[in-house]
Amino acid sequence: MSNIKVCAFDAYGTCFDINSAAKLIKNKIGESWLDFSNTWRTTQLEYTWLRSLMKNHKDFWKVTIDSLDYAMKVHGIKSKYKKELLQLYKKLEVYPELKMCLNTLRKKIKCCILSNGTPKLLKQLTKQAKIEHFFDSLISIEKVKIFKPHPKVYQQVTKKYSCKPQQVCFLSSNSWDVVGSRSYGFQSIWVNRSNKNFDNLDFKPIKTIQDLRQLKNLL
């Protein structure tokens, strides 16, 4: 990969472990904690896509609350755990290799986050994880009021850094996000942590890696 001006990271699932909230209280939720967490995440994403299609925008925190309510009903999770789960979602754990990756990368190139998350959520997450100093900017979809994978979301990066789409290296663990960013023109890398199959949607990643440690060999 050459002529890269900025490296943009997706937040949820790429930098932050989306299952860590449920995992931290799995003794309260029970053996189905991972199934519950997966339902929460899947519903959260479905709600973002539906709201974008309906042109009925609510911010990511509202979507997160609504999808949590649904997942708790589906899995029979007691409502008394709702507040705790939401607080933990503001403190999601980072993947273990992230800090080392960013520390190496920032010496060579500007880094930013491009996320569905609200500006407040992104500030909270990066601050509590002590990684805010690694990022040149935290870019939220709230400025354009539509969720990924709409082109307006990815366009925010090229506007911010006055660059062409092909000068952006974008990393995401979500294959649909990689598809959306590739459609816009980014040089996108799929962080395939779970050894999944890539979506069959015309666009493929430039590279596929298992975790962020492998990024240093590509830039």
C-alpha positions in Angstrom: 0.0 0.0 0.0 1.5 3.3 -1.1 0.6 7.1 -1.0 -1.5 6.7 2.1 -2.2 10.0 3.8 -4.3 8.9 6.8 -5.2 5.7 8.5 -8.9 5.6 9.6 -10.1 3.0 12.1 -13.6 1.8 12.7 -14.3 1.8 16.5 -16.8 -1.0 17.5 -15.4 -4.4 16.9 -12.1 -3.1 15.4 -10.6 -1.1 18.3 -13.1 -2.0 21.0 -14.4 -5.4 22.0 -18.2 -5.1 21.6 -18.7 -8.3 23.7 -16.8 -7.1 26.7 -19.8 -5.4 28.3 -21.8 -8.6 28.6 -18.7 -10.7 29.3 -17.9 -8.6 32.4 -21.2 -9.6 34.0 -21.6 -13.0 32.5 -22.0 -14.5 35.9 -25.2 -12.5 36.3 -26.5 -13.0 32.7 -25.7 -16.7 32.6 -24.3 -19.1 30.0 -26.1 -17.5 27.1 -24.2 -14.2 27.6 -22.5 -14.4 24.3 -25.7 -15.2 22.4 -27.3 -12.3 24.1 -24.4 -10.0 23.2 -24.5 -11.1 19.6 -28.3 -10.4 19.4 -27.6 -6.9 20.9 -25.0 -6.2 18.3 -26.9 -7.6 15.3 -30.1 -5.7 16.3 -28.1 -2.5 16.9 -26.7 -2.7 13.3 -30.0 -3.6 11.8 -31.6 -0.5 13.5 -28.9 1.8 12.1 -29.5 0.5 8.6 -33.3 0.7 8.9 -33.2 4.2 10.3 -30.9 5.3 7.4 -33.3 3.8 4.9 -36.3 5.3 6.6 -34.6 8.7 6.9 -35.6 8.7 10.5 -32.3 9.3 12.3 -31.6 8.8 16.0 -28.1 8.8 17.4 -26.1 5.7 18.1 -26.7 5.8 21.8 -30.5 5.8 21.3 -30.1 2.9 18.9 -27.9 1.1 21.4 -30.5 1.4 24.1 -33.3 0.3 21.9 -31.4 -2.7 20.7 -30.4 -3.6 24.2 -34.1 -3.6 25.3 -34.9 -5.9 22.4 -32.0 -8.3 23.2 -32.9 -8.4 26.9 -36.5 -9.4 26.0 -35.4 -12.1 23.5 -33.0 -13.7 26.0 -35.0 -13.1 29.2 -32.4 -10.9 30.8 -33.6 -9.2 34.0 -34.2 -5.5 33.5 -32.2 -4.6 36.6 -29.0 -5.2 34.6 -29.9 -2.7 31.9 -28.2 0.3 33.6 -25.1 -1.7 34.3 -24.8 -3.0 30.8 -25.1 0.5 29.4 -22.5 1.9 31.7 -20.1 -0.9 30.7 -20.8 -0.1 27.0 -19.3 3.3 27.6 -16.1 1.5 28.9 -15.6 -1.2 26.3 -12.3 -3.0 26.5 -9.7 -2.4 23.7 -8.2 -5.3 21.9 -4.8 -6.1 23.4 -2.7 -5.3 20.4 -4.3 -1.9 19.7 -2.0 0.4 21.7 1.2 -1.1 20.4 -0.2 -0.8 16.8 -1.2 2.8 17.3 2.1 3.8 19.0 4.0 2.5 16.0 1.7 3.8 13.4 1.3 7.4 14.6 5.1 7.9 14.1 4.5 7.5 10.4 1.0 8.6 9.6 -2.0 10.5 11.0 -4.7 8.2 12.5 -8.4 8.9 13.1 -11.5 7.0 14.1 -14.5 6.9 11.8 -17.5 5.6 13.7 -21.3 5.4 14.0 -20.7 6.4 17.6 -21.6 9.9 18.9 -18.8 12.4 19.5 -19.5 12.0 23.3 -19.3 8.2 23.2 -16.1 8.2 21.2 -14.5 10.7 23.6 -15.5 8.6 26.6 -14.3 5.4 25.0 -10.9 6.7 24.0 -10.3 8.6 27.2 -11.1 5.7 29.5 -8.9 3.4 27.4 -6.1 6.0 27.5 -5.7 6.0 23.7 -7.1 9.5 22.9 -3.6 10.9 22.2 -3.0 8.4 19.4 -5.8 9.9 17.2 -5.6 13.1 15.3 -9.4 13.2 15.2 -12.6 11.3 16.2 -15.0 11.5 13.3 -18.7 10.7 14.0 -21.5 10.1 11.6 -23.6 12.6 13.6 -22.3 15.4 11.4 -24.0 13.9 8.4 -26.9 12.3 10.3 -26.8 9.0 8.5 -25.1 5.7 9.4 -22.5 3.6 7.7 -22.2 2.4 5.0 -23.6 5.6 3.3 -20.9 7.4 1.2 -21.4 10.6 3.1 -19.9 8.9 6.1 -16.6 8.0 4.4 -16.5 11.4 2.6 -16.0 13.0 6.0 -12.4 11.6 6.1 -11.5 12.9 2.6 -12.9 16.4 3.5 -11.1 16.5 6.8 -7.7 15.6 5.4 -8.1 17.1 1.9 -7.2 13.9 0.3 -8.5 11.5 -2.3 -10.3 8.3 -1.2 -7.4 6.1 -2.4 -5.1 7.9 0.0 -7.1 6.6 3.0 -6.3 3.3 4.6 -9.4 2.1 6.4 -9.6 -0.7 8.9 -12.7 -2.5 10.0 -13.7 -5.8 11.4 -17.2 -5.4 9.8 -17.2 -6.8 6.3 -20.2 -4.6 5.3 -18.2 -1.6 6.5 -15.2 -2.6 4.3 -17.6 -3.0 1.4 -19.0 0.5 1.9 -15.6 2.1 2.2 -14.2 0.2 -0.8 -17.2 1.4 -2.8 -16.3 4.9 -1.9 -12.7 4.3 -2.9 -10.7 3.7 0.3 -7.9 1.2 0.5 -9.6 -0.9 3.1 -8.3 -3.7 5.2 -10.6 -6.3 6.8 -9.7 -7.2 10.4 -11.1 -10.7 10.4 -10.7 -11.7 14.0 -13.3 -14.5 13.9 -12.2 -16.2 10.7 -15.6 -15.4 9.0 -16.5 -15.4 5.3 -16.5 -12.1 3.5 -19.8 -10.7 2.2 -20.6 -11.2 -1.4 -21.3 -7.6 -2.3 -19.1 -6.7 -5.3 -16.2 -5.1 -3.4 -13.4 -6.9 -1.6 -10.8 -5.7 0.9 -7.3 -4.7 -0.3 -5.9 -7.0 2.4 -7.2 -9.2 5.1 -5.5 -9.5 8.5 -6.4 -11.5 11.7 -5.6 -8.7 14.1 -3.9 -5.2 14.1 -0.4 -6.6 14.7 -0.2 -7.4 11.0 -0.8 -3.8 10.0 2.8 -2.8 10.5 3.8 -5.0 7.6 1.4 -3.3 5.2 2.1 0.4 5.7 
